[in-house]
Amino acid sequence: MFLDVATNLVHLYFGISPSALAYLDPGTGSIIFQLLLGSVVGGIFFITSKYELLKAKFKQLLGNERKKDQHSDDE
């Protein structure tokens, strides 16, 4: 009941308000699309580069441990 009344009031408010004379340039959609696409690609690049850096650090850390183990086996 309350939801119906609230919905009707919102429709009434927007139905009788004067026009805003707002204008969206046709290129606005493509700019927003480029922004979203660039953000996604940039985020993927950032995450991938940090992942590769972390992987290299672990390889370096574990690689040193393996070399120490191999040297102790040789003796």
N, C-alpha and C positions, 0 to 999 in steps of 0.2 A: 504494500500500500504506500509506504513512505517513498520507496524507490520510484513508483509510478508518478507521484506528485513531484519529486525532485527532477525526474526526467522531463516532465511537462514544463516545469519552471525554467529549466535550462533551454529547452526548445523555444519557449516564449521569449526569453531574454535575448537569445541570438537571432530570433526571427524579427524582432522589432528594433534591433540596434541599427544605427545608420551604417552605411557602407564605409569601409576604411580607406578605400581608394588605394589599396596596396597593390604593388605590381612585382611579380617575380620575373626576372629576365629568363628567357629560354635557356641560357647557358648555365643557370644556377644548378640544375640537376646534374649536368656533366661535371661541374666543379666539385659538387658534393661526392659524386661517384669517384672522381680522381682522388679526393681526400681520403675516402674510405679505402680504396684500393692501395694507395700509397702507404697508409697506416698499416694495413695487413702485411704487405710485402716488407716494409721496414721492420715490423715486429718479428716476422719470420726470420729475416736476416739477423736481427739482434740476438734472438734466442739461439739460432744455429751457431753464430760466432761464439757465444758464451759457452755453448755445449762443446764445441770443438776445443776451446781453450781449456775447459775443465777436463776433457778427455785426455788432452796432451799432458796436463799436469799429473793425472793419475798414471798415465803410461810412464812418465818420467820417474815418478815415485816408485811404482812397482817394478820398473825396469832396473833401477838401482838395487832394489832388494834381490831381484833374481840374479844380477851379476855378482852380488856379494855371496849368495848361496852357491853359485857355480864356482867361484874362486875358492871357497872353503871346501868344496867337494874335490877339487883338483889337488889339494895339498895332501 
